[in-house]
């Protein structure tokens, strides 16, 4: 598995670590936030800079696990009953294809 680290343009002390999936797309694995941009308060990571605030707003309240490792809020578990069925996805795809064909013909 390939991995890479990117510096965020506006925030010099914040880096995003990504790993490449087998499908070829990239997935965020970790955010590296400098100690200059955040501090610990009541076992939670509190942002001191605007860049760190933006990231913590996305990943949720980061809880302290050990040493310098924090865990963000996981994504909401969506029950299967709320997800679209295969037939609904197929119909949606067909509708999009029909609309594209009508637009370009």
C-alpha positions as a printed NumPy array, in Angstrom:
array([[  0.   ,   0.   ,   0.   ],
       [  1.343,   3.4  ,  -0.988],
       [  1.271,   6.297,   1.452],
       [  2.029,  10.003,   1.234],
       [  2.132,  13.088,   3.442],
       [  0.917,  16.48 ,   2.315],
       [  1.471,  19.845,   3.938],
       [ -1.654,  21.932,   4.032],
       [ -0.9  ,  25.118,   2.076],
       [ -2.226,  27.643,   4.577],
       [ -1.11 ,  25.762,   7.7  ],
       [  2.623,  25.092,   7.862],
       [  2.416,  22.938,  11.008],
       [ -0.42 ,  20.684,   9.837],
       [  0.062,  17.653,   7.61 ],
       [ -2.35 ,  15.091,   6.203],
       [ -1.262,  11.469,   5.871],
       [ -2.985,   9.427,   3.168],
       [ -2.901,   5.846,   1.948],
       [ -3.797,   4.61 ,  -1.511],
       [ -6.632,   2.099,  -1.702],
       [ -6.553,  -0.905,  -4.035],
       [ -9.119,   0.944,  -6.195],
       [ -6.589,   3.734,  -6.75 ],
       [ -8.318,   6.419,  -4.662],
       [ -6.665,   8.048,  -1.656],
       [ -7.993,   7.771,   1.911],
       [ -7.116,  10.079,   4.82 ],
       [ -5.425,   8.055,   7.544],
       [ -4.182,  10.676,   9.974],
       [ -3.788,  14.385,  10.572],
       [ -0.501,  15.535,  12.078],
       [ -1.064,  18.724,  14.085],
       [  1.88 ,  20.513,  15.67 ],
       [  1.918,  21.154,  19.408],
       [  2.114,  24.853,  18.493],
       [ -1.383,  24.62 ,  16.98 ],
       [ -3.192,  22.668,  19.719],
       [ -3.089,  21.763,  23.408],
       [ -4.665,  19.18 ,  25.736],
       [ -7.506,  20.122,  28.053],
       [ -9.54 ,  17.52 ,  29.987],
       [ -8.22 ,  14.638,  27.834],
       [ -9.321,  16.415,  24.611],
       [ -7.341,  18.187,  21.921],
       [ -8.153,  21.912,  21.797],
       [ -7.152,  23.934,  18.72 ],
       [ -5.089,  27.098,  19.102],
       [ -4.931,  28.079,  15.409],
       [ -7.592,  28.559,  12.756],
       [ -6.207,  25.693,  10.648],
       [ -6.371,  23.254,  13.549],
       [ -9.906,  24.478,  14.367],
       [-11.043,  23.656,  10.816],
       [ -9.631,  20.132,  11.001],
       [-11.004,  19.422,  14.478],
       [-14.403,  20.644,  13.285],
       [-14.322,  17.955,  10.589],
       [-12.979,  15.032,  12.618],
       [-14.922,  15.914,  15.742],
       [-13.665,  16.107,  19.313],
       [-10.286,  14.333,  19.428],
       [ -9.918,  12.219,  22.581],
       [ -6.516,  11.467,  24.103],
       [ -5.503,   7.791,  23.783],
       [ -1.826,   7.718,  24.795],
       [  1.279,   9.891,  24.516],
       [  0.769,  12.116,  21.446],
       [ -2.006,  10.001,  19.914],
       [ -5.603,  11.19 ,  19.699],
       [ -8.652,   9.617,  18.108],
       [-11.223,  11.687,  16.283],
       [-14.923,  11.033,  16.221],
       [-15.727,   8.106,  13.92 ],
       [-18.259,   8.417,  11.139],
       [-21.865,   7.739,  11.97 ],
       [-22.875,   4.11 ,  11.429],
       [-25.651,   4.232,   8.833],
       [-28.132,   1.341,   9.233],
       [-28.786,  -0.756,   6.147],
       [-32.45 ,   0.28 ,   6.226],
       [-31.431,   3.896,   5.494],
       [-29.152,   3.011,   2.571],
       [-30.443,   2.881,  -0.977],
       [-31.035,  -0.564,  -2.469],
       [-29.248,  -1.903,  -5.536],
       [-32.398,  -1.308,  -7.613],
       [-32.586,   2.327,  -6.445],
       [-28.916,   2.933,  -7.304],
       [-29.334,   1.281, -10.711],
       [-32.432,   3.381, -11.471],
       [-30.607,   6.544, -10.448],
       [-27.672,   5.684, -12.703],
       [-30.012,   4.974, -15.62 ],
       [-31.819,   8.28 , -15.061],
       [-28.524,  10.153, -15.114],
       [-27.447,   8.378, -18.314],
       [-30.771,   9.192, -19.993],
       [-30.481,  12.842, -18.991],
       [-26.913,  13.015, -20.321],
       [-27.922,  11.385, -23.603],
       [-30.83 ,  13.813, -23.995],
       [-28.566,  16.746, -23.283],
       [-25.861,  15.757, -25.752],
       [-28.088,  14.51 , -28.599]])
